[in-house]
């Protein structure tokens, strides 16, 4: 945790003006909404949408391939760690806290997603195309059976909610961009619709959980929203 001694007074002042991140019912509603679509999507549209995307050969689109890689967590984790170190050294405490929050949100939700992948063992679309198999092999390990939830979608969800909390005025833009990002995983047939819905929700919930815990344990050091440095 970043040392808060030098900025305690200014941080408390910002909190008194409502500057500290506040988690509301709307945030939870946004985060949990995609989760409500998981079962209907699996039962009604997963296979159909995957077959449609394959028929359209959308995986050959360079633009979609480039967009989907934004959800690769490694780049964001490395970037957040570097920013945290740099801002901490420069004593830009609020910025360091935001970088720390980004790292924990992405890493935490990603680890949870990996555990769920192992538990559910859902086959990826390629198994449907190659062997006609659409279903689960619980507690299985391997790329072809780790479709649920989507890891890239989890990262997109964490990023969308984190940026929405950082800049509340643009929260709907952040959520919309995140949703657009997760759709690319379906378009290139890397995942099903239900996979990205679950991942997107998991990432957003993970981001909210970071601040719920932070406010309870270290309330005077919660990052100030709308203010990067």
ZITAMO-V798288 format. One line per field, one symbol per residue. ss: DSSP state (H for helix, E for strand, C for the rest). psi: psi as a letter, one per 20 degrees, with the letter a starting at -180 (. if undefined). A space follows every 50 residues. Layout:
ss->???
psi->???
This chain:
ss->CCCCHHHHHHHHHHHHCCCECCCCHHHHHHHHHHHHHHHHHHHHCHHHHH HHHHHHCHHHCHHHHHHHHHHCHHHHHHHHHHHHHHHHHCCCHHHHHHHH HHHHHHHHHHHHHHHHHHHHCECCHHHHHHHCCCCECCCCCCHHHCCCCC HHHHHHHHHHHHHHHHCHHHHHHHHHHHHHHHHHHHHCCCCCHHHHHHHH HHHHHHHHHHHHHHHHHCHHHCCECCCCC
psi->qppjgijgghghghhhjjhqppprhgghgghighhiigghgghhighghg hghghiliiiohgggghhihjohgghggghgggggghghikmggghhggg ggghgggghgggghghggghlpqrhhhghhjjpobqnqlqpqhiklhprp gghggggggghghhhhmhhkhhgggghghhghhhhghjkhrrghghgggg gggghgghhghggghhgmhijpqpqjog.
